[in-house]
Amino acid sequence: MSRLTIYCFLLVIGLSGCGYPSMPHKSDTARPMRIVSLDYCADQYVLKFADREQILAVSPDAVKDFSYMRDEAVGVPTVRPIAEDVLILKPDLVVRAYGGGPNAEAFFKHAGIPVLTVGWTSNVDDEEVGSIPSLVQHMADGLGQSEKGRQLISEFRKRLSQIHKRADGETALYMTAAGATTGPGSMVHEMLLAAGFENFEDKPGWRSIPLERLAYEQPDVIAAAFFDQTINRPDSWNPMNHPVAERQIQDRTVVPLKGAWTACGGWFIIDAIEALAEGGDS
């Protein structure tokens, strides 16, 4: 499986509509001081909220270009998401989204190590159904950094309120370098709505870009994600190599979205929303 395919698979997971588990509130006086992060989605929150002296290790992907907090990860020790490698570090908290596999949370809890799980949401900011701010506060509380969470939420909501949305009726199609798109029920869909667009893809779930429809109907804007990746480019079977798809990139207004903005569900999706709202004017 190519690295790009893995990116897009994780994108599907990271921007899906699953809920996230609750965790007992940790006050700032009960901060975990030996934190290990098992995957790059977890890395984002650990690197954003935890003080450097709290962090034992992050995942090897923390410094990759699809990691939003990659600059902060430079110089931080890394660990593979393998039970033996983690246990030898004697952490007092393991943070994960998918790292270590489906049984990792149960394993570490059985070993007496608390686990903070990065939850998923498909909502930008709706407290009734769970949202990015809810997830942010969940993670900040679990890392013993509640005030940092509240500050980030305040900044997130301020930026969200200042976005000048697109005019009614304009459509945008989200396209990845692997030729995937998504419709209602995903964080991508909510991201487009937050920027003021209607989603050109009206079918829920993740799927290949609608080549047949694009042959006779076009969106106003292309939201192009993961095109900044330079390794393992799509092979000859990729939908993006079809002439219809190529014409969208050539003929339509294109807003480039960095892979790090959308690879995992987090506060950084505001960067993508702002880019869409502003870039659509170019």
Beta strands, then each sheet from edge to edge (+ up, - down):
strand 1: 35-37
strand 2: 55-57
strand 3: 93-96
strand 4: 115-117
strand 5: 171-176
strand 6: 180-182
strand 7: 198-199
strand 8: 206-208
strand 9: 221-225
strand 10: 253-257
sheet 1: 2+ 1+ 3+ 4+
sheet 2: 7+ 5+ 9+ 10+
sheet 3: 6+ 8-
end
